[in-house]
Structures are given as C-alpha cells and as structure tokens.
Amino acid sequence: MSADPFPVENRAALPADAFAALAAAVATHHSVEHALDGHLGMTPPVPPADMVTQDEYSHDVLFPHPGGRWLVYDCT
C-alpha cells in the first residue's frame, strides 16, 4: 500500500514548470527520514542547514536547494 502524496506548497510563486520539477523531486518524502535520506543521497550530499522549533511538537527542517532556493519541511 502506498502513502498519499506528500503535500507540497508553492510559496515562492515559482513558474509552474519549475515547481512541478521540485514537487516531483520530493514526492517520495513522506517523513523527515525520507527527506534526510533523499538529500543526503544527492551528489554532493545536502545536509539540513537548520531546524527551527515551533513548539514542543512542531519543527521546520530547512534544506538549501540549487538555484538559491530552500526546501522547508514542516514536521509535527
């Protein structure tokens, strides 16, 4: 059984083609573990740059992305 697609929001107002490519790249990231595995498996590896604690249950994990963009995973 496969998981539902991970919700990805285009908060940077990227052009549709650029956003589609980015959304496809993270489509398999159904957890922080998947995000870490995906980014650390890149060549070169891309470790998270920071984690921001929102409250006792929620965290934002920030990854730099090529082209001066950032991917932010909102984790609860």
All heavy atoms as a GROMACS GRO file, in nm:
protein
  570
    1MET      N    1   0.084  -0.118   0.000
    1MET     CA    2   0.000   0.000   0.000
    1MET      C    3   0.089   0.124   0.000
    1MET      O    4   0.180   0.136   0.080
    1MET     CB    5  -0.089  -0.002   0.124
    1MET     CG    6  -0.182   0.112   0.134
    1MET     SD    7  -0.313   0.076   0.252
    1MET     CE    8  -0.282   0.200   0.373
    2SER      N    9   0.066   0.218  -0.091
    2SER     CA   10   0.147   0.338  -0.098
    2SER      C   11   0.083   0.450  -0.019
    2SER      O   12  -0.039   0.455  -0.001
    2SER     CB   13   0.167   0.382  -0.243
    2SER     OG   14   0.044   0.418  -0.299
    3ALA      N   15   0.166   0.540   0.028
    3ALA     CA   16   0.117   0.654   0.106
    3ALA      C   17   0.058   0.760   0.012
    3ALA      O   18   0.088   0.763  -0.107
    3ALA     CB   19   0.231   0.714   0.186
    4ASP      N   20  -0.028   0.844   0.066
    4ASP     CA   21  -0.081   0.954  -0.012
    4ASP      C   22   0.032   1.047  -0.050
    4ASP      O   23   0.134   1.055   0.020
    4ASP     CB   24  -0.185   1.032   0.070
    4ASP     CG   25  -0.311   0.953   0.094
    4ASP    OD1   26  -0.342   0.863   0.012
    4ASP    OD2   27  -0.379   0.979   0.194
    5PRO      N   28   0.017   1.121  -0.162
    5PRO     CA   29   0.123   1.216  -0.199
    5PRO      C   30   0.147   1.317  -0.088
    5PRO      O   31   0.055   1.361  -0.020
    5PRO     CB   32   0.065   1.286  -0.322
    5PRO     CG   33  -0.041   1.195  -0.373
    5PRO     CD   34  -0.094   1.121  -0.254
    6PHE      N   35   0.272   1.349  -0.069
    6PHE     CA   36   0.312   1.446   0.032
    6PHE      C   37   0.272   1.585  -0.016
    6PHE      O   38   0.302   1.622  -0.130
    6PHE     CB   39   0.464   1.437   0.052
    6PHE     CG   40   0.513   1.507   0.174
    6PHE    CD1   41   0.503   1.448   0.298
    6PHE    CD2   42   0.570   1.632   0.165
    6PHE    CE1   43   0.549   1.511   0.411
    6PHE    CE2   44   0.616   1.697   0.279
    6PHE     CZ   45   0.606   1.636   0.401
    7PRO      N   46   0.202   1.664   0.065
    7PRO     CA   47   0.159   1.797   0.018
    7PRO      C   48   0.280   1.891   0.003
    7PRO      O   49   0.364   1.901   0.091
    7PRO     CB   50   0.066   1.847   0.128
    7PRO     CG   51   0.103   1.768   0.250
    7PRO     CD   52   0.157   1.636   0.201
    8VAL      N   53   0.289   1.954  -0.112
    8VAL     CA   54   0.396   2.048  -0.142
    8VAL      C   55   0.331   2.179  -0.182
    8VAL      O   56   0.245   2.181  -0.271
    8VAL     CB   57   0.487   1.996  -0.256
    8VAL    CG1   58   0.599   2.094  -0.286
    8VAL    CG2   59   0.544   1.859  -0.222
    9GLU      N   60   0.371   2.288  -0.118
    9GLU     CA   61   0.312   2.419  -0.147
    9GLU      C   62   0.412   2.506  -0.222
    9GLU      O   63   0.530   2.509  -0.188
    9GLU     CB   64   0.272   2.488  -0.017
    9GLU     CG   65   0.163   2.417   0.059
    9GLU     CD   66   0.127   2.486   0.188
    9GLU    OE1   67   0.160   2.606   0.204
    9GLU    OE2   68   0.066   2.421   0.274
   10ASN      N   69   0.365   2.579  -0.318
   10ASN     CA   70   0.448   2.669  -0.398
   10ASN      C   71   0.444   2.809  -0.336
   10ASN      O   72   0.389   2.903  -0.392
   10ASN     CB   73   0.398   2.671  -0.543
   10ASN     CG   74   0.489   2.750  -0.633
   10ASN    OD1   75   0.592   2.802  -0.592
   10ASN    ND2   76   0.449   2.761  -0.758
   11ARG      N   77   0.504   2.823  -0.220
   11ARG     CA   78   0.501   2.953  -0.150
   11ARG      C   79   0.596   3.055  -0.211
   11ARG      O   80   0.588   3.173  -0.179
   11ARG     CB   81   0.535   2.932  -0.004
   11ARG     CG   82   0.428   2.848   0.066
   11ARG     CD   83   0.417   2.884   0.206
   11ARG     NE   84   0.306   2.814   0.267
   11ARG     CZ   85   0.280   2.820   0.394
   11ARG    NH1   86   0.358   2.889   0.474
   11ARG    NH2   87   0.177   2.757   0.444
   12ALA      N   88   0.685   3.011  -0.300
   12ALA     CA   89   0.778   3.104  -0.365
   12ALA      C   90   0.724   3.155  -0.497
   12ALA      O   91   0.791   3.231  -0.565
   12ALA     CB   92   0.912   3.034  -0.388
   13ALA      N   93   0.604   3.113  -0.533
   13ALA     CA   94   0.541   3.152  -0.659
   13ALA      C   95   0.631   3.120  -0.778
   13ALA      O   96   0.649   3.201  -0.869
   13ALA     CB   97   0.503   3.300  -0.658
   14LEU      N   98   0.689   2.999  -0.776
   14LEU     CA   99   0.774   2.955  -0.887
   14LEU      C  100   0.688   2.934  -1.011
   14LEU      O  101   0.570   2.902  -1.001
   14LEU     CB  102   0.842   2.823  -0.851
   14LEU     CG  103   0.938   2.824  -0.733
   14LEU    CD1  104   0.984   2.682  -0.703
   14LEU    CD2  105   1.056   2.912  -0.762
   15PRO      N  106   0.750   2.948  -1.129
   15PRO     CA  107   0.677   2.913  -1.251
   15PRO      C  108   0.633   2.766  -1.243
   15PRO      O  109   0.699   2.684  -1.179
   15PRO     CB  110   0.779   2.934  -1.362
   15PRO     CG  111   0.881   3.027  -1.303
   15PRO     CD  112   0.882   2.998  -1.155
   16ALA      N  113   0.522   2.735  -1.309
   16ALA     CA  114   0.463   2.601  -1.299
   16ALA      C  115   0.562   2.490  -1.332
   16ALA      O  116   0.567   2.388  -1.263
   16ALA     CB  117   0.341   2.592  -1.389
   17ASP      N  118   0.645   2.507  -1.435
   17ASP     CA  119   0.738   2.400  -1.473
   17ASP      C  120   0.847   2.382  -1.367
   17ASP      O  121   0.884   2.269  -1.334
   17ASP     CB  122   0.800   2.426  -1.610
   17ASP     CG  123   0.873   2.558  -1.621
   17ASP    OD1  124   0.844   2.651  -1.542
   17ASP    OD2  125   0.960   2.570  -1.709
   18ALA      N  126   0.897   2.490  -1.310
   18ALA     CA  127   0.999   2.480  -1.205
   18ALA      C  128   0.941   2.416  -1.080
   18ALA      O  129   1.005   2.332  -1.015
   18ALA     CB  130   1.057   2.618  -1.173
   19PHE      N  131   0.817   2.454  -1.046
   19PHE     CA  132   0.754   2.395  -0.928
   19PHE      C  133   0.725   2.248  -0.950
   19PHE      O  134   0.744   2.166  -0.860
   19PHE     CB  135   0.626   2.470  -0.891
   19PHE     CG  136   0.555   2.408  -0.776
   19PHE    CD1  137   0.610   2.413  -0.649
   19PHE    CD2  138   0.435   2.342  -0.793
   19PHE    CE1  139   0.547   2.355  -0.540
   19PHE    CE2  140   0.370   2.282  -0.685
   19PHE     CZ  141   0.426   2.289  -0.559
   20ALA      N  142   0.679   2.210  -1.068
   20ALA     CA  143   0.649   2.070  -1.096
   20ALA      C  144   0.773   1.984  -1.080
   20ALA      O  145   0.767   1.874  -1.024
   20ALA     CB  146   0.591   2.056  -1.236
   21ALA      N  147   0.888   2.031  -1.128
   21ALA     CA  148   1.013   1.956  -1.115
   21ALA      C  149   1.051   1.941  -0.969
   21ALA      O  150   1.093   1.833  -0.925
   21ALA     CB  151   1.124   2.025  -1.194
   22LEU      N  152   1.037   2.046  -0.892
   22LEU     CA  153   1.071   2.042  -0.750
   22LEU      C  154   0.974   1.951  -0.674
   22LEU      O  155   1.016   1.869  -0.592
   22LEU     CB  156   1.067   2.184  -0.692
   22LEU     CG  157   1.114   2.203  -0.550
   22LEU    CD1  158   1.258   2.159  -0.534
   22LEU    CD2  159   1.098   2.347  -0.511
   23ALA      N  160   0.846   1.961  -0.702
   23ALA     CA  161   0.746   1.877  -0.636
   23ALA      C  162   0.771   1.730  -0.668
   23ALA      O  163   0.757   1.644  -0.580
   23ALA     CB  164   0.606   1.919  -0.678
   24ALA      N  165   0.808   1.700  -0.792
   24ALA     CA  166   0.837   1.561  -0.829
   24ALA      C  167   0.960   1.509  -0.754
   24ALA      O  168   0.965   1.392  -0.714
   24ALA     CB  169   0.859   1.550  -0.979
   25ALA      N  170   1.057   1.596  -0.731
   25ALA     CA  171   1.180   1.555  -0.662
   25ALA      C  172   1.155   1.518  -0.517
   25ALA      O  173   1.225   1.434  -0.461
   25ALA     CB  174   1.284   1.666  -0.670
   26VAL      N  175   1.055   1.578  -0.455
   26VAL     CA  176   1.029   1.550  -0.313
   26VAL      C  177   0.903   1.465  -0.293
   26VAL      O  178   0.861   1.442  -0.180
   26VAL     CB  179   1.018   1.681  -0.230
   26VAL    CG1  180   1.148   1.759  -0.237
   26VAL    CG2  181   0.901   1.766  -0.273
   27ALA      N  182   0.846   1.415  -0.400
   27ALA     CA  183   0.720   1.340  -0.392
   27ALA      C  184   0.729   1.216  -0.304
   27ALA      O  185   0.629   1.172  -0.248
   27ALA     CB  186   0.673   1.301  -0.531
   28THR      N  187   0.847   1.160  -0.291
   28THR     CA  188   0.863   1.038  -0.210
   28THR      C  189   0.902   1.067  -0.066
   28THR      O  190   0.925   0.973   0.010
   28THR     CB  191   0.968   0.946  -0.273
   28THR    OG1  192   1.093   1.015  -0.278
   28THR    CG2  193   0.928   0.904  -0.414
   29HIS      N  194   0.910   1.192  -0.029
   29HIS     CA  195   0.949   1.229   0.108
   29HIS      C  196   0.824   1.231   0.196
   29HIS      O  197   0.762   1.334   0.215
   29HIS     CB  198   1.018   1.365   0.111
   29HIS     CG  199   1.143   1.369   0.030
   29HIS    ND1  200   1.212   1.485   0.008
   29HIS    CD2  201   1.214   1.272  -0.032
   29HIS    CE1  202   1.319   1.460  -0.066
   29HIS    NE2  203   1.320   1.331  -0.092
   30HIS      N  204   0.791   1.115   0.254
   30HIS     CA  205   0.671   1.104   0.337
   30HIS      C  206   0.702   1.121   0.486
   30HIS      O  207   0.613   1.111   0.569
   30HIS     CB  208   0.603   0.969   0.314
   30HIS     CG  209   0.559   0.951   0.172
   30HIS    ND1  210   0.447   1.014   0.121
   30HIS    CD2  211   0.613   0.883   0.069
   30HIS    CE1  212   0.434   0.982  -0.006
   30HIS    NE2  213   0.533   0.903  -0.040
   31SER      N  214   0.828   1.146   0.517
   31SER     CA  215   0.869   1.166   0.656
   31SER      C  216   1.001   1.243   0.656
   31SER      O  217   1.066   1.258   0.551
   31SER     CB  218   0.888   1.032   0.729
   31SER     OG  219   1.000   0.964   0.676
   32VAL      N  220   1.041   1.289   0.773
   32VAL     CA  221   1.171   1.357   0.784
   32VAL      C  222   1.282   1.258   0.747
   32VAL      O  223   1.380   1.296   0.684
   32VAL     CB  224   1.192   1.413   0.926
   32VAL    CG1  225   1.330   1.473   0.940
   32VAL    CG2  226   1.088   1.518   0.956
   33GLU      N  227   1.265   1.132   0.784
   33GLU     CA  228   1.366   1.032   0.749
   33GLU      C  229   1.383   1.022   0.597
   33GLU      O  230   1.496   1.018   0.547
   33GLU     CB  231   1.327   0.896   0.806
   33GLU     CG  232   1.428   0.786   0.772
   33GLU     CD  233   1.390   0.650   0.825
   33GLU    OE1  234   1.275   0.632   0.872
   33GLU    OE2  235   1.476   0.561   0.818
   34HIS      N  236   1.272   1.021   0.524
   34HIS     CA  237   1.279   1.017   0.377
   34HIS      C  238   1.347   1.142   0.322
   34HIS      O  239   1.425   1.134   0.228
   34HIS     CB  240   1.140   1.003   0.316
   34HIS     CG  241   1.076   0.872   0.342
   34HIS    ND1  242   0.941   0.859   0.357
   34HIS    CD2  243   1.127   0.748   0.356
   34HIS    CE1  244   0.911   0.733   0.378
   34HIS    NE2  245   1.023   0.663   0.380
   35ALA      N  246   1.315   1.258   0.380
   35ALA     CA  247   1.377   1.383   0.336
   35ALA      C  248   1.528   1.379   0.360
   35ALA      O  249   1.607   1.416   0.272
   35ALA     CB  250   1.315   1.502   0.407
   36LEU      N  251   1.568   1.335   0.478
   36LEU     CA  252   1.711   1.324   0.508
   36LEU      C  253   1.779   1.226   0.414
   36LEU      O  254   1.886   1.257   0.357
   36LEU     CB  255   1.732   1.279   0.653
   36LEU     CG  256   1.707   1.384   0.760
   36LEU    CD1  257   1.703   1.319   0.898
   36LEU    CD2  258   1.813   1.492   0.754
   37ASP      N  259   1.720   1.108   0.394
   37ASP     CA  260   1.778   1.009   0.304
   37ASP      C  261   1.791   1.065   0.162
   37ASP      O  262   1.894   1.048   0.097
   37ASP     CB  263   1.694   0.882   0.301
   37ASP     CG  264   1.702   0.801   0.429
   37ASP    OD1  265   1.792   0.827   0.512
   37ASP    OD2  266   1.616   0.711   0.446
   38GLY      N  267   1.688   1.133   0.116
   38GLY     CA  268   1.690   1.188  -0.019
   38GLY      C  269   1.797   1.295  -0.036
   38GLY      O  270   1.871   1.294  -0.135
   39HIS      N  271   1.807   1.386   0.059
   39HIS     CA  272   1.904   1.494   0.047
   39HIS      C  273   2.047   1.446   0.072
   39HIS      O  274   2.141   1.492   0.007
   39HIS     CB  275   1.867   1.609   0.142
   39HIS     CG  276   1.753   1.688   0.093
   39HIS    ND1  277   1.622   1.657   0.126
   39HIS    CD2  278   1.745   1.794   0.010
   39HIS    CE1  279   1.542   1.743   0.067
   39HIS    NE2  280   1.613   1.827  -0.004
   40LEU      N  281   2.063   1.355   0.165
   40LEU     CA  282   2.199   1.304   0.192
   40LEU      C  283   2.245   1.209   0.082
   40LEU      O  284   2.365   1.186   0.066
   40LEU     CB  285   2.205   1.237   0.329
   40LEU     CG  286   2.183   1.332   0.447
   40LEU    CD1  287   2.180   1.255   0.578
   40LEU    CD2  288   2.288   1.442   0.450
   41GLY      N  289   2.151   1.156   0.004
   41GLY     CA  290   2.186   1.070  -0.108
   41GLY      C  291   2.218   1.146  -0.235
   41GLY      O  292   2.255   1.086  -0.336
   42MET      N  293   2.205   1.278  -0.233
   42MET     CA  294   2.237   1.359  -0.350
   42MET      C  295   2.388   1.368  -0.366
   42MET      O  296   2.464   1.342  -0.273
   42MET     CB  297   2.178   1.500  -0.336
   42MET     CG  298   2.026   1.503  -0.331
   42MET     SD  299   1.960   1.667  -0.294
   42MET     CE  300   1.969   1.740  -0.455
   43THR      N  301   2.433   1.404  -0.486
   43THR     CA  302   2.575   1.424  -0.511
   43THR      C  303   2.596   1.570  -0.548
   43THR      O  304   2.549   1.613  -0.652
   43THR     CB  305   2.624   1.333  -0.626
   43THR    OG1  306   2.595   1.199  -0.593
   43THR    CG2  307   2.772   1.350  -0.648
   44PRO      N  308   2.663   1.648  -0.463
   44PRO     CA  309   2.710   1.615  -0.329
   44PRO      C  310   2.593   1.609  -0.231
   44PRO      O  311   2.486   1.665  -0.258
   44PRO     CB  312   2.804   1.730  -0.294
   44PRO     CG  313   2.752   1.847  -0.371
   44PRO     CD  314   2.694   1.787  -0.499
   45PRO      N  315   2.615   1.544  -0.116
   45PRO     CA  316   2.508   1.536  -0.015
   45PRO      C  317   2.466   1.675   0.031
   45PRO      O  318   2.548   1.767   0.038
   45PRO     CB  319   2.573   1.459   0.100
   45PRO     CG  320   2.689   1.389   0.040
   45PRO     CD  321   2.736   1.474  -0.075
   46VAL      N  322   2.338   1.690   0.062
   46VAL     CA  323   2.285   1.818   0.110
   46VAL      C  324   2.227   1.796   0.250
   46VAL      O  325   2.112   1.754   0.265
   46VAL     CB  326   2.176   1.873   0.014
   46VAL    CG1  327   2.122   2.005   0.067
   46VAL    CG2  328   2.230   1.888  -0.126
   47PRO      N  329   2.306   1.825   0.353
   47PRO     CA  330   2.254   1.810   0.490
   47PRO      C  331   2.159   1.924   0.524
   47PRO      O  332   2.163   2.031   0.461
   47PRO     CB  333   2.379   1.816   0.577
   47PRO     CG  334   2.476   1.897   0.497
   47PRO     CD  335   2.445   1.868   0.352
   48PRO      N  336   2.073   1.905   0.624
   48PRO     CA  337   1.987   2.016   0.664
   48PRO      C  338   2.072   2.130   0.717
   48PRO      O  339   2.173   2.109   0.784
   48PRO     CB  340   1.898   1.956   0.773
   48PRO     CG  341   1.965   1.831   0.817
   48PRO     CD  342   2.052   1.785   0.705
   49ALA      N  343   2.030   2.252   0.685
   49ALA     CA  344   2.105   2.370   0.730
   49ALA      C  345   2.062   2.413   0.869
   49ALA      O  346   2.142   2.470   0.943
   49ALA     CB  347   2.085   2.484   0.632
   50ASP      N  348   1.937   2.384   0.904
   50ASP     CA  349   1.887   2.429   1.033
   50ASP      C  350   1.756   2.357   1.065
   50ASP      O  351   1.692   2.301   0.976
   50ASP     CB  352   1.862   2.580   1.031
   50ASP     CG  353   1.860   2.644   1.168
   50ASP    OD1  354   1.877   2.572   1.269
   50ASP    OD2  355   1.841   2.766   1.175
   51MET      N  356   1.720   2.361   1.190
   51MET     CA  357   1.590   2.313   1.235
   51MET      C  358   1.536   2.418   1.330
   51MET      O  359   1.604   2.458   1.425
   51MET     CB  360   1.600   2.178   1.305
   51MET     CG  361   1.463   2.125   1.347
   51MET     SD  362   1.467   1.962   1.420
   51MET     CE  363   1.539   2.000   1.579
   52VAL      N  364   1.417   2.464   1.304
   52VAL     CA  365   1.354   2.568   1.385
   52VAL      C  366   1.241   2.504   1.465
   52VAL      O  367   1.149   2.446   1.407
   52VAL     CB  368   1.300   2.682   1.298
   52VAL    CG1  369   1.233   2.788   1.383
   52VAL    CG2  370   1.411   2.742   1.212
   53THR      N  371   1.249   2.514   1.596
   53THR     CA  372   1.145   2.460   1.683
   53THR      C  373   1.030   2.560   1.688
   53THR      O  374   1.049   2.676   1.723
   53THR     CB  375   1.200   2.434   1.824
   53THR    OG1  376   1.307   2.342   1.814
   53THR    CG2  377   1.093   2.378   1.915
   54GLN      N  378   0.911   2.513   1.652
   54GLN     CA  379   0.793   2.598   1.656
   54GLN      C  380   0.722   2.588   1.791
   54GLN      O  381   0.678   2.686   1.846
   54GLN     CB  382   0.697   2.561   1.543
   54GLN     CG  383   0.757   2.574   1.405
   54GLN     CD  384   0.797   2.717   1.371
   54GLN    OE1  385   0.742   2.812   1.424
   54GLN    NE2  386   0.893   2.732   1.283
   55ASP      N  387   0.712   2.466   1.840
   55ASP     CA  388   0.657   2.440   1.973
   55ASP      C  389   0.706   2.301   2.013
   55ASP      O  390   0.792   2.245   1.947
   55ASP     CB  391   0.504   2.453   1.977
   55ASP     CG  392   0.431   2.358   1.883
   55ASP    OD1  393   0.481   2.245   1.859
   55ASP    OD2  394   0.324   2.395   1.833
   56GLU      N  395   0.650   2.244   2.117
   56GLU     CA  396   0.702   2.116   2.165
   56GLU      C  397   0.679   2.002   2.066
   56GLU      O  398   0.743   1.899   2.076
   56GLU     CB  399   0.642   2.082   2.301
   56GLU     CG  400   0.491   2.064   2.301
   56GLU     CD  401   0.436   2.043   2.440
   56GLU    OE1  402   0.478   1.947   2.508
   56GLU    OE2  403   0.350   2.124   2.480
   57TYR      N  404   0.589   2.018   1.970
   57TYR     CA  405   0.558   1.912   1.875
   57TYR      C  406   0.598   1.943   1.731
   57TYR      O  407   0.606   1.852   1.650
   57TYR     CB  408   0.408   1.881   1.877
   57TYR     CG  409   0.358   1.838   2.012
   57TYR    CD1  410   0.278   1.923   2.087
   57TYR    CD2  411   0.392   1.714   2.065
   57TYR    CE1  412   0.231   1.884   2.212
   57TYR    CE2  413   0.347   1.675   2.189
   57TYR     CZ  414   0.267   1.760   2.263
   57TYR     OH  415   0.222   1.722   2.386
   58SER      N  416   0.615   2.069   1.695
   58SER     CA  417   0.635   2.108   1.555
   58SER      C  418   0.774   2.167   1.533
   58SER      O  419   0.822   2.247   1.613
   58SER     CB  420   0.532   2.213   1.514
   58SER     OG  421   0.402   2.161   1.527
   59HIS      N  422   0.834   2.126   1.421
   59HIS     CA  423   0.966   2.174   1.382
   59HIS      C  424   0.967   2.200   1.232
   59HIS      O  425   0.898   2.131   1.157
   59HIS     CB  426   1.073   2.070   1.415
   59HIS     CG  427   1.080   2.036   1.560
   59HIS    ND1  428   0.993   1.948   1.619
   59HIS    CD2  429   1.162   2.079   1.657
   59HIS    CE1  430   1.021   1.937   1.748
   59HIS    NE2  431   1.123   2.016   1.774
   60ASP      N  432   1.044   2.297   1.189
   60ASP     CA  433   1.070   2.320   1.048
   60ASP      C  434   1.214   2.279   1.022
   60ASP      O  435   1.305   2.324   1.092
   60ASP     CB  436   1.052   2.467   1.010
   60ASP     CG  437   0.906   2.512   1.014
   60ASP    OD1  438   0.817   2.424   1.021
   60ASP    OD2  439   0.883   2.633   1.010
   61VAL      N  440   1.234   2.192   0.921
   61VAL     CA  441   1.368   2.148   0.885
   61VAL      C  442   1.401   2.213   0.751
   61VAL      O  443   1.326   2.199   0.654
   61VAL     CB  444   1.376   1.995   0.876
   61VAL    CG1  445   1.518   1.951   0.841
   61VAL    CG2  446   1.331   1.931   1.007
   62LEU      N  447   1.512   2.288   0.745
   62LEU     CA  448   1.548   2.366   0.629
   62LEU      C  449   1.664   2.304   0.554
   62LEU      O  450   1.768   2.273   0.613
   62LEU     CB  451   1.588   2.508   0.670
   62LEU     CG  452   1.478   2.599   0.721
   62LEU    CD1  453   1.433   2.561   0.860
   62LEU    CD2  454   1.525   2.742   0.720
   63PHE      N  455   1.644   2.284   0.422
   63PHE     CA  456   1.748   2.231   0.334
   63PHE      C  457   1.776   2.334   0.224
   63PHE      O  458   1.682   2.381   0.159
   63PHE     CB  459   1.703   2.103   0.265
   63PHE     CG  460   1.693   1.984   0.354
   63PHE    CD1  461   1.576   1.954   0.421
   63PHE    CD2  462   1.801   1.899   0.370
   63PHE    CE1  463   1.565   1.843   0.502
   63PHE    CE2  464   1.792   1.787   0.451
   63PHE     CZ  465   1.674   1.759   0.518
   64PRO      N  466   1.902   2.368   0.200
   64PRO     CA  467   1.932   2.451   0.083
   64PRO      C  468   1.907   2.370  -0.044
   64PRO      O  469   1.921   2.248  -0.044
   64PRO     CB  470   2.081   2.484   0.099
   64PRO     CG  471   2.136   2.374   0.184
   64PRO     CD  472   2.023   2.327   0.272
   65HIS      N  473   1.866   2.438  -0.149
   65HIS     CA  474   1.837   2.371  -0.275
   65HIS      C  475   1.905   2.450  -0.386
   65HIS      O  476   1.917   2.572  -0.377
   65HIS     CB  477   1.685   2.365  -0.296
   65HIS     CG  478   1.644   2.272  -0.404
   65HIS    ND1  479   1.648   2.136  -0.391
   65HIS    CD2  480   1.597   2.295  -0.528
   65HIS    CE1  481   1.607   2.079  -0.501
   65HIS    NE2  482   1.575   2.174  -0.587
   66PRO      N  483   1.951   2.383  -0.493
   66PRO     CA  484   2.017   2.455  -0.602
   66PRO      C  485   1.936   2.573  -0.653
   66PRO      O  486   1.813   2.573  -0.648
   66PRO     CB  487   2.031   2.347  -0.711
   66PRO     CG  488   2.033   2.218  -0.636
   66PRO     CD  489   1.942   2.239  -0.518
   67GLY      N  490   2.003   2.673  -0.700
   67GLY     CA  491   1.937   2.792  -0.753
   67GLY      C  492   1.902   2.894  -0.647
   67GLY      O  493   1.821   2.983  -0.671
   68GLY      N  494   1.959   2.880  -0.527
   68GLY     CA  495   1.932   2.976  -0.421
   68GLY      C  496   1.797   2.956  -0.353
   68GLY      O  497   1.749   3.043  -0.282
   69ARG      N  498   1.736   2.841  -0.374
   69ARG     CA  499   1.607   2.812  -0.313
   69ARG      C  500   1.626   2.732  -0.186
   69ARG      O  501   1.731   2.676  -0.160
   69ARG     CB  502   1.518   2.736  -0.411
   69ARG     CG  503   1.489   2.817  -0.535
   69ARG     CD  504   1.401   2.740  -0.630
   69ARG     NE  505   1.367   2.824  -0.742
   69ARG     CZ  506   1.385   2.788  -0.867
   69ARG    NH1  507   1.433   2.669  -0.896
   69ARG    NH2  508   1.352   2.870  -0.964
   70TRP      N  509   1.521   2.727  -0.107
   70TRP     CA  510   1.521   2.647   0.017
   70TRP      C  511   1.398   2.558   0.018
   70TRP      O  512   1.290   2.600  -0.023
   70TRP     CB  513   1.517   2.739   0.140
   70TRP     CG  514   1.644   2.811   0.160
   70TRP    CD1  515   1.683   2.929   0.100
   70TRP    CD2  516   1.751   2.771   0.244
   70TRP    NE1  517   1.808   2.962   0.144
   70TRP    CE2  518   1.853   2.868   0.233
   70TRP    CE3  519   1.771   2.663   0.329
   70TRP    CZ2  520   1.972   2.859   0.302
   70TRP    CZ3  521   1.890   2.654   0.400
   70TRP    CH2  522   1.989   2.751   0.385
   71LEU      N  523   1.416   2.437   0.069
   71LEU     CA  524   1.304   2.348   0.095
   71LEU      C  525   1.285   2.346   0.246
   71LEU      O  526   1.380   2.325   0.320
   71LEU     CB  527   1.333   2.207   0.045
   71LEU     CG  528   1.343   2.191  -0.106
   71LEU    CD1  529   1.383   2.048  -0.140
   71LEU    CD2  530   1.211   2.226  -0.171
   72VAL      N  531   1.162   2.368   0.290
   72VAL     CA  532   1.131   2.369   0.433
   72VAL      C  533   1.026   2.262   0.458
   72VAL      O  534   0.918   2.265   0.400
   72VAL     CB  535   1.079   2.507   0.478
   72VAL    CG1  536   1.047   2.504   0.626
   72VAL    CG2  537   1.181   2.616   0.446
   73TYR      N  538   1.061   2.168   0.544
   73TYR     CA  539   0.971   2.061   0.581
   73TYR      C  540   0.911   2.096   0.716
   73TYR      O  541   0.982   2.111   0.815
   73TYR     CB  542   1.046   1.927   0.590
   73TYR     CG  543   1.096   1.878   0.455
   73TYR    CD1  544   1.212   1.927   0.400
   73TYR    CD2  545   1.024   1.782   0.387
   73TYR    CE1  546   1.256   1.882   0.277
   73TYR    CE2  547   1.067   1.735   0.263
   73TYR     CZ  548   1.184   1.785   0.210
   73TYR     OH  549   1.228   1.741   0.088
   74ASP      N  550   0.778   2.108   0.718
   74ASP     CA  551   0.705   2.137   0.840
   74ASP      C  552   0.671   2.002   0.903
   74ASP      O  553   0.595   1.923   0.846
   74ASP     CB  554   0.578   2.215   0.806
   74ASP     CG  555   0.492   2.243   0.928
   74ASP    OD1  556   0.544   2.241   1.040
   74ASP    OD2  557   0.372   2.267   0.908
   75CYS      N  558   0.730   1.974   1.017
   75CYS     CA  559   0.716   1.841   1.079
   75CYS      C  560   0.643   1.852   1.211
   75CYS      O  561   0.676   1.936   1.295
   75CYS     CB  562   0.854   1.781   1.105
   75CYS     SG  563   0.955   1.778   0.957
   76THR      N  564   0.545   1.766   1.226
   76THR     CA  565   0.469   1.762   1.352
   76THR      C  566   0.478   1.625   1.410
   76THR      O  567   0.471   1.527   1.341
   76THR     CB  568   0.322   1.798   1.327
   76THR    OG1  569   0.316   1.926   1.267
   76THR    CG2  570   0.243   1.800   1.455
   0.00000   0.00000   0.00000
